[in-house]
Amino acid sequence: MTDAAEPRLPSWAQVGEKRRGHIARVTALLDRWAAEMSLTAGEAQTWHDAGRWHDALRDAPEAELREMLRGTPFAASPPGVLHGPA
């Protein structure tokens, strides 16, 4: 797993510094829970990745998110939740 202080995000991520800090905190929390629950290495990595990616598109423009979701039931979602399914 990566250093929680500086999450390694995918190249397509669109996040500012404040959001990057949030992702680092979430990832650190998930890593701690995975250790406390004695998850397998694979399960722990899945949790870590969910933390890294959960807001990776949070700062993307609404129009871009809607385009990504065109043709899905999520396309009509409120703007504040589009980043999740995208």
PyMOL Python script that loads the backbone (N, CA, C, O; Angstrom):
from pymol import cmd

cmd.read_pdbstr("""\
ATOM      1  N   MET A   1       0.833  -1.181   0.000  1.00  0.00           N
ATOM      2  CA  MET A   1       0.000   0.000   0.000  1.00  0.00           C
ATOM      3  C   MET A   1       0.878   1.244   0.000  1.00  0.00           C
ATOM      4  O   MET A   1       2.056   1.188   0.352  1.00  0.00           O
ATOM      5  N   THR A   2       0.302   2.341  -0.390  1.00  0.00           N
ATOM      6  CA  THR A   2       1.069   3.570  -0.528  1.00  0.00           C
ATOM      7  C   THR A   2       1.063   4.378   0.753  1.00  0.00           C
ATOM      8  O   THR A   2       0.266   4.124   1.656  1.00  0.00           O
ATOM      9  N   ASP A   3       1.949   5.343   0.828  1.00  0.00           N
ATOM     10  CA  ASP A   3       2.025   6.251   1.960  1.00  0.00           C
ATOM     11  C   ASP A   3       0.747   7.081   2.017  1.00  0.00           C
ATOM     12  O   ASP A   3       0.410   7.772   1.055  1.00  0.00           O
ATOM     13  N   ALA A   4       0.031   7.015   3.148  1.00  0.00           N
ATOM     14  CA  ALA A   4      -1.254   7.714   3.270  1.00  0.00           C
ATOM     15  C   ALA A   4      -1.094   9.225   3.203  1.00  0.00           C
ATOM     16  O   ALA A   4      -2.048   9.928   2.870  1.00  0.00           O
ATOM     17  N   ALA A   5       0.092   9.737   3.513  1.00  0.00           N
ATOM     18  CA  ALA A   5       0.294  11.185   3.493  1.00  0.00           C
ATOM     19  C   ALA A   5       0.239  11.734   2.068  1.00  0.00           C
ATOM     20  O   ALA A   5      -0.101  12.901   1.875  1.00  0.00           O
ATOM     21  N   GLU A   6       0.555  10.940   1.099  1.00  0.00           N
ATOM     22  CA  GLU A   6       0.534  11.383  -0.304  1.00  0.00           C
ATOM     23  C   GLU A   6      -0.072  10.263  -1.144  1.00  0.00           C
ATOM     24  O   GLU A   6       0.653   9.433  -1.694  1.00  0.00           O
ATOM     25  N   PRO A   7      -1.408  10.239  -1.244  1.00  0.00           N
ATOM     26  CA  PRO A   7      -2.041   9.152  -1.990  1.00  0.00           C
ATOM     27  C   PRO A   7      -1.662   9.176  -3.462  1.00  0.00           C
ATOM     28  O   PRO A   7      -1.647  10.234  -4.091  1.00  0.00           O
ATOM     29  N   ARG A   8      -1.361   8.026  -3.996  1.00  0.00           N
ATOM     30  CA  ARG A   8      -1.067   7.905  -5.426  1.00  0.00           C
ATOM     31  C   ARG A   8      -2.405   7.749  -6.139  1.00  0.00           C
ATOM     32  O   ARG A   8      -3.094   6.739  -5.995  1.00  0.00           O
ATOM     33  N   LEU A   9      -2.749   8.760  -6.899  1.00  0.00           N
ATOM     34  CA  LEU A   9      -4.040   8.765  -7.583  1.00  0.00           C
ATOM     35  C   LEU A   9      -3.873   8.398  -9.045  1.00  0.00           C
ATOM     36  O   LEU A   9      -2.800   8.591  -9.615  1.00  0.00           O
ATOM     37  N   PRO A  10      -4.934   7.867  -9.662  1.00  0.00           N
ATOM     38  CA  PRO A  10      -4.857   7.549 -11.093  1.00  0.00           C
ATOM     39  C   PRO A  10      -4.686   8.817 -11.924  1.00  0.00           C
ATOM     40  O   PRO A  10      -5.046   9.908 -11.482  1.00  0.00           O
ATOM     41  N   SER A  11      -4.144   8.672 -13.110  1.00  0.00           N
ATOM     42  CA  SER A  11      -3.867   9.824 -13.970  1.00  0.00           C
ATOM     43  C   SER A  11      -5.139  10.592 -14.337  1.00  0.00           C
ATOM     44  O   SER A  11      -5.070  11.782 -14.646  1.00  0.00           O
ATOM     45  N   TRP A  12      -6.282   9.939 -14.309  1.00  0.00           N
ATOM     46  CA  TRP A  12      -7.536  10.591 -14.679  1.00  0.00           C
ATOM     47  C   TRP A  12      -8.190  11.336 -13.507  1.00  0.00           C
ATOM     48  O   TRP A  12      -9.217  11.990 -13.687  1.00  0.00           O
ATOM     49  N   ALA A  13      -7.611  11.240 -12.330  1.00  0.00           N
ATOM     50  CA  ALA A  13      -8.193  11.904 -11.157  1.00  0.00           C
ATOM     51  C   ALA A  13      -8.218  13.427 -11.342  1.00  0.00           C
ATOM     52  O   ALA A  13      -7.324  14.009 -11.956  1.00  0.00           O
ATOM     53  N   GLN A  14      -9.242  14.038 -10.807  1.00  0.00           N
ATOM     54  CA  GLN A  14      -9.379  15.497 -10.853  1.00  0.00           C
ATOM     55  C   GLN A  14      -9.685  15.965  -9.432  1.00  0.00           C
ATOM     56  O   GLN A  14     -10.847  16.071  -9.040  1.00  0.00           O
ATOM     57  N   VAL A  15      -8.634  16.242  -8.670  1.00  0.00           N
ATOM     58  CA  VAL A  15      -8.787  16.653  -7.274  1.00  0.00           C
ATOM     59  C   VAL A  15      -7.830  17.792  -6.965  1.00  0.00           C
ATOM     60  O   VAL A  15      -6.715  17.850  -7.483  1.00  0.00           O
ATOM     61  N   GLY A  16      -8.289  18.692  -6.115  1.00  0.00           N
ATOM     62  CA  GLY A  16      -7.440  19.761  -5.625  1.00  0.00           C
ATOM     63  C   GLY A  16      -6.671  19.297  -4.399  1.00  0.00           C
ATOM     64  O   GLY A  16      -6.828  18.159  -3.958  1.00  0.00           O
ATOM     65  N   GLU A  17      -5.846  20.170  -3.849  1.00  0.00           N
ATOM     66  CA  GLU A  17      -5.022  19.810  -2.696  1.00  0.00           C
ATOM     67  C   GLU A  17      -5.864  19.478  -1.467  1.00  0.00           C
ATOM     68  O   GLU A  17      -5.544  18.538  -0.739  1.00  0.00           O
ATOM     69  N   LYS A  18      -6.932  20.231  -1.227  1.00  0.00           N
ATOM     70  CA  LYS A  18      -7.796  19.954  -0.079  1.00  0.00           C
ATOM     71  C   LYS A  18      -8.415  18.561  -0.206  1.00  0.00           C
ATOM     72  O   LYS A  18      -8.449  17.802   0.762  1.00  0.00           O
ATOM     73  N   ARG A  19      -8.895  18.236  -1.378  1.00  0.00           N
ATOM     74  CA  ARG A  19      -9.498  16.914  -1.606  1.00  0.00           C
ATOM     75  C   ARG A  19      -8.443  15.815  -1.492  1.00  0.00           C
ATOM     76  O   ARG A  19      -8.725  14.733  -0.975  1.00  0.00           O
ATOM     77  N   ARG A  20      -7.237  16.087  -1.968  1.00  0.00           N
ATOM     78  CA  ARG A  20      -6.146  15.116  -1.854  1.00  0.00           C
ATOM     79  C   ARG A  20      -5.878  14.789  -0.381  1.00  0.00           C
ATOM     80  O   ARG A  20      -5.641  13.634  -0.029  1.00  0.00           O
ATOM     81  N   GLY A  21      -5.918  15.816   0.474  1.00  0.00           N
ATOM     82  CA  GLY A  21      -5.739  15.597   1.906  1.00  0.00           C
ATOM     83  C   GLY A  21      -6.849  14.738   2.483  1.00  0.00           C
ATOM     84  O   GLY A  21      -6.595  13.860   3.308  1.00  0.00           O
ATOM     85  N   HIS A  22      -8.084  14.987   2.053  1.00  0.00           N
ATOM     86  CA  HIS A  22      -9.226  14.182   2.494  1.00  0.00           C
ATOM     87  C   HIS A  22      -9.026  12.722   2.090  1.00  0.00           C
ATOM     88  O   HIS A  22      -9.242  11.816   2.896  1.00  0.00           O
ATOM     89  N   ILE A  23      -8.617  12.497   0.851  1.00  0.00           N
ATOM     90  CA  ILE A  23      -8.392  11.134   0.366  1.00  0.00           C
ATOM     91  C   ILE A  23      -7.301  10.451   1.192  1.00  0.00           C
ATOM     92  O   ILE A  23      -7.416   9.268   1.513  1.00  0.00           O
ATOM     93  N   ALA A  24      -6.258  11.180   1.532  1.00  0.00           N
ATOM     94  CA  ALA A  24      -5.181  10.612   2.356  1.00  0.00           C
ATOM     95  C   ALA A  24      -5.706  10.195   3.727  1.00  0.00           C
ATOM     96  O   ALA A  24      -5.343   9.134   4.236  1.00  0.00           O
ATOM     97  N   ARG A  25      -6.557  11.022   4.324  1.00  0.00           N
ATOM     98  CA  ARG A  25      -7.111  10.689   5.646  1.00  0.00           C
ATOM     99  C   ARG A  25      -8.033   9.475   5.568  1.00  0.00           C
ATOM    100  O   ARG A  25      -7.978   8.599   6.431  1.00  0.00           O
ATOM    101  N   VAL A  26      -8.877   9.420   4.543  1.00  0.00           N
ATOM    102  CA  VAL A  26      -9.774   8.280   4.384  1.00  0.00           C
ATOM    103  C   VAL A  26      -8.970   7.003   4.160  1.00  0.00           C
ATOM    104  O   VAL A  26      -9.278   5.962   4.742  1.00  0.00           O
ATOM    105  N   THR A  27      -7.957   7.080   3.330  1.00  0.00           N
ATOM    106  CA  THR A  27      -7.125   5.916   3.046  1.00  0.00           C
ATOM    107  C   THR A  27      -6.426   5.426   4.305  1.00  0.00           C
ATOM    108  O   THR A  27      -6.362   4.221   4.550  1.00  0.00           O
ATOM    109  N   ALA A  28      -5.902   6.345   5.104  1.00  0.00           N
ATOM    110  CA  ALA A  28      -5.236   5.968   6.353  1.00  0.00           C
ATOM    111  C   ALA A  28      -6.217   5.276   7.299  1.00  0.00           C
ATOM    112  O   ALA A  28      -5.865   4.291   7.948  1.00  0.00           O
ATOM    113  N   LEU A  29      -7.437   5.786   7.378  1.00  0.00           N
ATOM    114  CA  LEU A  29      -8.448   5.174   8.235  1.00  0.00           C
ATOM    115  C   LEU A  29      -8.785   3.762   7.761  1.00  0.00           C
ATOM    116  O   LEU A  29      -8.865   2.835   8.568  1.00  0.00           O
ATOM    117  N   LEU A  30      -8.981   3.598   6.457  1.00  0.00           N
ATOM    118  CA  LEU A  30      -9.285   2.275   5.920  1.00  0.00           C
ATOM    119  C   LEU A  30      -8.126   1.309   6.135  1.00  0.00           C
ATOM    120  O   LEU A  30      -8.345   0.133   6.429  1.00  0.00           O
ATOM    121  N   ASP A  31      -6.906   1.790   5.992  1.00  0.00           N
ATOM    122  CA  ASP A  31      -5.732   0.940   6.244  1.00  0.00           C
ATOM    123  C   ASP A  31      -5.720   0.477   7.703  1.00  0.00           C
ATOM    124  O   ASP A  31      -5.443  -0.687   7.993  1.00  0.00           O
ATOM    125  N   ARG A  32      -6.024   1.405   8.615  1.00  0.00           N
ATOM    126  CA  ARG A  32      -6.034   1.053  10.036  1.00  0.00           C
ATOM    127  C   ARG A  32      -7.119   0.021  10.325  1.00  0.00           C
ATOM    128  O   ARG A  32      -6.878  -0.964  11.023  1.00  0.00           O
ATOM    129  N   TRP A  33      -8.322   0.251   9.782  1.00  0.00           N
ATOM    130  CA  TRP A  33      -9.396  -0.710  10.005  1.00  0.00           C
ATOM    131  C   TRP A  33      -9.045  -2.082   9.431  1.00  0.00           C
ATOM    132  O   TRP A  33      -9.310  -3.109  10.056  1.00  0.00           O
ATOM    133  N   ALA A  34      -8.456  -2.094   8.256  1.00  0.00           N
ATOM    134  CA  ALA A  34      -8.080  -3.375   7.635  1.00  0.00           C
ATOM    135  C   ALA A  34      -7.092  -4.129   8.518  1.00  0.00           C
ATOM    136  O   ALA A  34      -7.196  -5.346   8.671  1.00  0.00           O
ATOM    137  N   ALA A  35      -6.138  -3.413   9.095  1.00  0.00           N
ATOM    138  CA  ALA A  35      -5.163  -4.047   9.986  1.00  0.00           C
ATOM    139  C   ALA A  35      -5.840  -4.557  11.260  1.00  0.00           C
ATOM    140  O   ALA A  35      -5.584  -5.678  11.703  1.00  0.00           O
ATOM    141  N   GLU A  36      -6.702  -3.726  11.842  1.00  0.00           N
ATOM    142  CA  GLU A  36      -7.395  -4.116  13.071  1.00  0.00           C
ATOM    143  C   GLU A  36      -8.317  -5.313  12.864  1.00  0.00           C
ATOM    144  O   GLU A  36      -8.544  -6.099  13.784  1.00  0.00           O
ATOM    145  N   MET A  37      -8.841  -5.443  11.655  1.00  0.00           N
ATOM    146  CA  MET A  37      -9.741  -6.552  11.342  1.00  0.00           C
ATOM    147  C   MET A  37      -8.994  -7.762  10.797  1.00  0.00           C
ATOM    148  O   MET A  37      -9.605  -8.780  10.472  1.00  0.00           O
ATOM    149  N   SER A  38      -7.669  -7.651  10.696  1.00  0.00           N
ATOM    150  CA  SER A  38      -6.824  -8.736  10.177  1.00  0.00           C
ATOM    151  C   SER A  38      -7.287  -9.215   8.808  1.00  0.00           C
ATOM    152  O   SER A  38      -7.360 -10.416   8.546  1.00  0.00           O
ATOM    153  N   LEU A  39      -7.598  -8.260   7.942  1.00  0.00           N
ATOM    154  CA  LEU A  39      -7.999  -8.623   6.585  1.00  0.00           C
ATOM    155  C   LEU A  39      -6.820  -9.227   5.837  1.00  0.00           C
ATOM    156  O   LEU A  39      -5.666  -8.960   6.173  1.00  0.00           O
ATOM    157  N   THR A  40      -7.103 -10.032   4.833  1.00  0.00           N
ATOM    158  CA  THR A  40      -6.029 -10.554   3.993  1.00  0.00           C
ATOM    159  C   THR A  40      -5.380  -9.391   3.245  1.00  0.00           C
ATOM    160  O   THR A  40      -5.954  -8.306   3.151  1.00  0.00           O
ATOM    161  N   ALA A  41      -4.200  -9.621   2.723  1.00  0.00           N
ATOM    162  CA  ALA A  41      -3.505  -8.561   1.979  1.00  0.00           C
ATOM    163  C   ALA A  41      -4.354  -8.085   0.799  1.00  0.00           C
ATOM    164  O   ALA A  41      -4.409  -6.887   0.520  1.00  0.00           O
ATOM    165  N   GLY A  42      -5.008  -9.005   0.113  1.00  0.00           N
ATOM    166  CA  GLY A  42      -5.851  -8.628  -1.023  1.00  0.00           C
ATOM    167  C   GLY A  42      -7.049  -7.794  -0.611  1.00  0.00           C
ATOM    168  O   GLY A  42      -7.379  -6.805  -1.266  1.00  0.00           O
ATOM    169  N   GLU A  43      -7.702  -8.192   0.474  1.00  0.00           N
ATOM    170  CA  GLU A  43      -8.842  -7.415   0.964  1.00  0.00           C
ATOM    171  C   GLU A  43      -8.400  -6.038   1.425  1.00  0.00           C
ATOM    172  O   GLU A  43      -9.070  -5.043   1.153  1.00  0.00           O
ATOM    173  N   ALA A  44      -7.270  -5.978   2.125  1.00  0.00           N
ATOM    174  CA  ALA A  44      -6.749  -4.695   2.606  1.00  0.00           C
ATOM    175  C   ALA A  44      -6.427  -3.776   1.430  1.00  0.00           C
ATOM    176  O   ALA A  44      -6.683  -2.573   1.493  1.00  0.00           O
ATOM    177  N   GLN A  45      -5.867  -4.335   0.361  1.00  0.00           N
ATOM    178  CA  GLN A  45      -5.559  -3.529  -0.813  1.00  0.00           C
ATOM    179  C   GLN A  45      -6.827  -3.011  -1.466  1.00  0.00           C
ATOM    180  O   GLN A  45      -6.866  -1.874  -1.935  1.00  0.00           O
ATOM    181  N   THR A  46      -7.868  -3.841  -1.501  1.00  0.00           N
ATOM    182  CA  THR A  46      -9.152  -3.407  -2.057  1.00  0.00           C
ATOM    183  C   THR A  46      -9.704  -2.229  -1.267  1.00  0.00           C
ATOM    184  O   THR A  46     -10.186  -1.260  -1.854  1.00  0.00           O
ATOM    185  N   TRP A  47      -9.639  -2.302   0.042  1.00  0.00           N
ATOM    186  CA  TRP A  47     -10.100  -1.197   0.888  1.00  0.00           C
ATOM    187  C   TRP A  47      -9.262   0.050   0.631  1.00  0.00           C
ATOM    188  O   TRP A  47      -9.796   1.153   0.511  1.00  0.00           O
ATOM    189  N   HIS A  48      -7.941  -0.134   0.547  1.00  0.00           N
ATOM    190  CA  HIS A  48      -7.035   0.987   0.297  1.00  0.00           C
ATOM    191  C   HIS A  48      -7.384   1.665  -1.036  1.00  0.00           C
ATOM    192  O   HIS A  48      -7.478   2.889  -1.120  1.00  0.00           O
ATOM    193  N   ASP A  49      -7.572   0.848  -2.063  1.00  0.00           N
ATOM    194  CA  ASP A  49      -7.913   1.389  -3.384  1.00  0.00           C
ATOM    195  C   ASP A  49      -9.247   2.128  -3.356  1.00  0.00           C
ATOM    196  O   ASP A  49      -9.386   3.169  -3.998  1.00  0.00           O
ATOM    197  N   ALA A  50     -10.222   1.610  -2.626  1.00  0.00           N
ATOM    198  CA  ALA A  50     -11.506   2.302  -2.500  1.00  0.00           C
ATOM    199  C   ALA A  50     -11.300   3.682  -1.878  1.00  0.00           C
ATOM    200  O   ALA A  50     -11.939   4.651  -2.286  1.00  0.00           O
ATOM    201  N   GLY A  51     -10.420   3.768  -0.903  1.00  0.00           N
ATOM    202  CA  GLY A  51     -10.106   5.057  -0.286  1.00  0.00           C
ATOM    203  C   GLY A  51      -9.439   6.013  -1.261  1.00  0.00           C
ATOM    204  O   GLY A  51      -9.746   7.205  -1.274  1.00  0.00           O
ATOM    205  N   ARG A  52      -8.527   5.493  -2.078  1.00  0.00           N
ATOM    206  CA  ARG A  52      -7.827   6.340  -3.054  1.00  0.00           C
ATOM    207  C   ARG A  52      -8.764   6.856  -4.125  1.00  0.00           C
ATOM    208  O   ARG A  52      -8.642   7.996  -4.573  1.00  0.00           O
ATOM    209  N   TRP A  53      -9.693   6.019  -4.533  1.00  0.00           N
ATOM    210  CA  TRP A  53     -10.504   6.357  -5.698  1.00  0.00           C
ATOM    211  C   TRP A  53     -11.867   6.945  -5.364  1.00  0.00           C
ATOM    212  O   TRP A  53     -12.547   7.430  -6.268  1.00  0.00           O
ATOM    213  N   HIS A  54     -12.295   6.923  -4.107  1.00  0.00           N
ATOM    214  CA  HIS A  54     -13.688   7.267  -3.798  1.00  0.00           C
ATOM    215  C   HIS A  54     -14.061   8.697  -4.197  1.00  0.00           C
ATOM    216  O   HIS A  54     -15.227   8.959  -4.492  1.00  0.00           O
ATOM    217  N   ASP A  55     -13.121   9.608  -4.212  1.00  0.00           N
ATOM    218  CA  ASP A  55     -13.410  10.993  -4.603  1.00  0.00           C
ATOM    219  C   ASP A  55     -12.524  11.449  -5.763  1.00  0.00           C
ATOM    220  O   ASP A  55     -12.338  12.649  -5.965  1.00  0.00           O
ATOM    221  N   ALA A  56     -11.982  10.508  -6.516  1.00  0.00           N
ATOM    222  CA  ALA A  56     -11.013  10.856  -7.565  1.00  0.00           C
ATOM    223  C   ALA A  56     -11.593  11.788  -8.634  1.00  0.00           C
ATOM    224  O   ALA A  56     -10.844  12.507  -9.297  1.00  0.00           O
ATOM    225  N   LEU A  57     -12.895  11.782  -8.803  1.00  0.00           N
ATOM    226  CA  LEU A  57     -13.525  12.669  -9.790  1.00  0.00           C
ATOM    227  C   LEU A  57     -14.383  13.745  -9.124  1.00  0.00           C
ATOM    228  O   LEU A  57     -15.196  14.382  -9.794  1.00  0.00           O
ATOM    229  N   ARG A  58     -14.217  13.952  -7.845  1.00  0.00           N
ATOM    230  CA  ARG A  58     -15.066  14.878  -7.091  1.00  0.00           C
ATOM    231  C   ARG A  58     -14.975  16.308  -7.618  1.00  0.00           C
ATOM    232  O   ARG A  58     -15.960  17.044  -7.559  1.00  0.00           O
ATOM    233  N   ASP A  59     -13.833  16.708  -8.125  1.00  0.00           N
ATOM    234  CA  ASP A  59     -13.660  18.077  -8.604  1.00  0.00           C
ATOM    235  C   ASP A  59     -13.790  18.207 -10.120  1.00  0.00           C
ATOM    236  O   ASP A  59     -13.480  19.256 -10.685  1.00  0.00           O
ATOM    237  N   ALA A  60     -14.248  17.142 -10.778  1.00  0.00           N
ATOM    238  CA  ALA A  60     -14.453  17.197 -12.232  1.00  0.00           C
ATOM    239  C   ALA A  60     -15.692  18.041 -12.539  1.00  0.00           C
ATOM    240  O   ALA A  60     -16.622  18.082 -11.734  1.00  0.00           O
ATOM    241  N   PRO A  61     -15.715  18.713 -13.693  1.00  0.00           N
ATOM    242  CA  PRO A  61     -16.883  19.519 -14.072  1.00  0.00           C
ATOM    243  C   PRO A  61     -18.131  18.648 -14.245  1.00  0.00           C
ATOM    244  O   PRO A  61     -18.055  17.513 -14.713  1.00  0.00           O
ATOM    245  N   GLU A  62     -19.270  19.203 -13.858  1.00  0.00           N
ATOM    246  CA  GLU A  62     -20.541  18.477 -13.950  1.00  0.00           C
ATOM    247  C   GLU A  62     -20.805  17.957 -15.367  1.00  0.00           C
ATOM    248  O   GLU A  62     -21.231  16.815 -15.538  1.00  0.00           O
ATOM    249  N   ALA A  63     -20.559  18.779 -16.366  1.00  0.00           N
ATOM    250  CA  ALA A  63     -20.819  18.359 -17.752  1.00  0.00           C
ATOM    251  C   ALA A  63     -19.987  17.131 -18.118  1.00  0.00           C
ATOM    252  O   ALA A  63     -20.478  16.229 -18.796  1.00  0.00           O
ATOM    253  N   GLU A  64     -18.750  17.093 -17.678  1.00  0.00           N
ATOM    254  CA  GLU A  64     -17.883  15.955 -17.968  1.00  0.00           C
ATOM    255  C   GLU A  64     -18.396  14.690 -17.270  1.00  0.00           C
ATOM    256  O   GLU A  64     -18.401  13.609 -17.859  1.00  0.00           O
ATOM    257  N   LEU A  65     -18.820  14.833 -16.030  1.00  0.00           N
ATOM    258  CA  LEU A  65     -19.363  13.687 -15.297  1.00  0.00           C
ATOM    259  C   LEU A  65     -20.636  13.169 -15.959  1.00  0.00           C
ATOM    260  O   LEU A  65     -20.824  11.961 -16.100  1.00  0.00           O
ATOM    261  N   ARG A  66     -21.502  14.088 -16.362  1.00  0.00           N
ATOM    262  CA  ARG A  66     -22.749  13.659 -17.015  1.00  0.00           C
ATOM    263  C   ARG A  66     -22.459  12.937 -18.335  1.00  0.00           C
ATOM    264  O   ARG A  66     -23.142  11.975 -18.686  1.00  0.00           O
ATOM    265  N   GLU A  67     -21.445  13.405 -19.058  1.00  0.00           N
ATOM    266  CA  GLU A  67     -21.061  12.731 -20.305  1.00  0.00           C
ATOM    267  C   GLU A  67     -20.569  11.315 -20.018  1.00  0.00           C
ATOM    268  O   GLU A  67     -20.900  10.383 -20.752  1.00  0.00           O
ATOM    269  N   MET A  68     -19.789  11.149 -18.966  1.00  0.00           N
ATOM    270  CA  MET A  68     -19.304   9.810 -18.597  1.00  0.00           C
ATOM    271  C   MET A  68     -20.459   8.866 -18.274  1.00  0.00           C
ATOM    272  O   MET A  68     -20.382   7.661 -18.516  1.00  0.00           O
ATOM    273  N   LEU A  69     -21.525   9.435 -17.724  1.00  0.00           N
ATOM    274  CA  LEU A  69     -22.651   8.623 -17.263  1.00  0.00           C
ATOM    275  C   LEU A  69     -23.799   8.539 -18.265  1.00  0.00           C
ATOM    276  O   LEU A  69     -24.826   7.920 -17.984  1.00  0.00           O
ATOM    277  N   ARG A  70     -23.626   9.161 -19.436  1.00  0.00           N
ATOM    278  CA  ARG A  70     -24.700   9.152 -20.436  1.00  0.00           C
ATOM    279  C   ARG A  70     -25.119   7.715 -20.737  1.00  0.00           C
ATOM    280  O   ARG A  70     -24.281   6.835 -20.934  1.00  0.00           O
ATOM    281  N   GLY A  71     -26.432   7.499 -20.767  1.00  0.00           N
ATOM    282  CA  GLY A  71     -26.961   6.172 -21.063  1.00  0.00           C
ATOM    283  C   GLY A  71     -27.101   5.281 -19.837  1.00  0.00           C
ATOM    284  O   GLY A  71     -27.523   4.131 -19.955  1.00  0.00           O
ATOM    285  N   THR A  72     -26.754   5.793 -18.667  1.00  0.00           N
ATOM    286  CA  THR A  72     -26.905   5.014 -17.442  1.00  0.00           C
ATOM    287  C   THR A  72     -27.989   5.649 -16.576  1.00  0.00           C
ATOM    288  O   THR A  72     -28.345   6.807 -16.791  1.00  0.00           O
ATOM    289  N   PRO A  73     -28.514   4.918 -15.611  1.00  0.00           N
ATOM    290  CA  PRO A  73     -29.506   5.513 -14.716  1.00  0.00           C
ATOM    291  C   PRO A  73     -28.929   6.646 -13.860  1.00  0.00           C
ATOM    292  O   PRO A  73     -29.681   7.460 -13.324  1.00  0.00           O
ATOM    293  N   PHE A  74     -27.623   6.701 -13.732  1.00  0.00           N
ATOM    294  CA  PHE A  74     -26.986   7.713 -12.892  1.00  0.00           C
ATOM    295  C   PHE A  74     -26.898   9.078 -13.562  1.00  0.00           C
ATOM    296  O   PHE A  74     -26.637  10.074 -12.888  1.00  0.00           O
ATOM    297  N   ALA A  75     -27.107   9.145 -14.850  1.00  0.00           N
ATOM    298  CA  ALA A  75     -26.958  10.395 -15.596  1.00  0.00           C
ATOM    299  C   ALA A  75     -27.882  11.502 -15.086  1.00  0.00           C
ATOM    300  O   ALA A  75     -27.565  12.683 -15.229  1.00  0.00           O
ATOM    301  N   ALA A  76     -28.999  11.140 -14.502  1.00  0.00           N
ATOM    302  CA  ALA A  76     -29.954  12.131 -14.001  1.00  0.00           C
ATOM    303  C   ALA A  76     -29.761  12.442 -12.517  1.00  0.00           C
ATOM    304  O   ALA A  76     -30.581  13.138 -11.919  1.00  0.00           O
ATOM    305  N   SER A  77     -28.690  11.934 -11.926  1.00  0.00           N
ATOM    306  CA  SER A  77     -28.430  12.151 -10.502  1.00  0.00           C
ATOM    307  C   SER A  77     -28.158  13.620 -10.200  1.00  0.00           C
ATOM    308  O   SER A  77     -27.743  14.368 -11.085  1.00  0.00           O
ATOM    309  N   PRO A  78     -28.389  14.038  -8.956  1.00  0.00           N
ATOM    310  CA  PRO A  78     -28.042  15.404  -8.560  1.00  0.00           C
ATOM    311  C   PRO A  78     -26.537  15.646  -8.729  1.00  0.00           C
ATOM    312  O   PRO A  78     -25.745  14.713  -8.599  1.00  0.00           O
ATOM    313  N   PRO A  79     -26.140  16.879  -9.015  1.00  0.00           N
ATOM    314  CA  PRO A  79     -24.731  17.174  -9.280  1.00  0.00           C
ATOM    315  C   PRO A  79     -23.761  16.703  -8.190  1.00  0.00           C
ATOM    316  O   PRO A  79     -22.663  16.243  -8.503  1.00  0.00           O
ATOM    317  N   GLY A  80     -24.145  16.811  -6.942  1.00  0.00           N
ATOM    318  CA  GLY A  80     -23.239  16.473  -5.842  1.00  0.00           C
ATOM    319  C   GLY A  80     -22.887  15.012  -5.693  1.00  0.00           C
ATOM    320  O   GLY A  80     -21.976  14.667  -4.940  1.00  0.00           O
ATOM    321  N   VAL A  81     -23.604  14.137  -6.407  1.00  0.00           N
ATOM    322  CA  VAL A  81     -23.310  12.718  -6.288  1.00  0.00           C
ATOM    323  C   VAL A  81     -22.834  12.076  -7.596  1.00  0.00           C
ATOM    324  O   VAL A  81     -22.599  10.868  -7.644  1.00  0.00           O
ATOM    325  N   LEU A  82     -22.696  12.863  -8.633  1.00  0.00           N
ATOM    326  CA  LEU A  82     -22.275  12.320  -9.935  1.00  0.00           C
ATOM    327  C   LEU A  82     -20.890  11.669  -9.894  1.00  0.00           C
ATOM    328  O   LEU A  82     -20.643  10.691 -10.600  1.00  0.00           O
ATOM    329  N   HIS A  83     -19.994  12.206  -9.075  1.00  0.00           N
ATOM    330  CA  HIS A  83     -18.618  11.710  -9.054  1.00  0.00           C
ATOM    331  C   HIS A  83     -18.537  10.243  -8.619  1.00  0.00           C
ATOM    332  O   HIS A  83     -17.630   9.525  -9.038  1.00  0.00           O
ATOM    333  N   GLY A  84     -19.471   9.800  -7.790  1.00  0.00           N
ATOM    334  CA  GLY A  84     -19.436   8.410  -7.307  1.00  0.00           C
ATOM    335  C   GLY A  84     -19.582   7.396  -8.420  1.00  0.00           C
ATOM    336  O   GLY A  84     -18.676   6.593  -8.640  1.00  0.00           O
ATOM    337  N   PRO A  85     -20.706   7.411  -9.132  1.00  0.00           N
ATOM    338  CA  PRO A  85     -20.863   6.431 -10.201  1.00  0.00           C
ATOM    339  C   PRO A  85     -19.936   6.659 -11.393  1.00  0.00           C
ATOM    340  O   PRO A  85     -19.619   5.720 -12.124  1.00  0.00           O
ATOM    341  N   ALA A  86     -19.496   7.918 -11.590  1.00  0.00           N
ATOM    342  CA  ALA A  86     -18.576   8.176 -12.706  1.00  0.00           C
ATOM    343  C   ALA A  86     -17.262   7.477 -12.436  1.00  0.00           C
ATOM    344  O   ALA A  86     -16.340   7.561 -13.248  1.00  0.00           O
TER     345      ALA A  86
END
""", "prot")
cmd.dss("prot")
cmd.show_as("cartoon", "prot")
cmd.util.cbc("prot")
cmd.orient("prot")
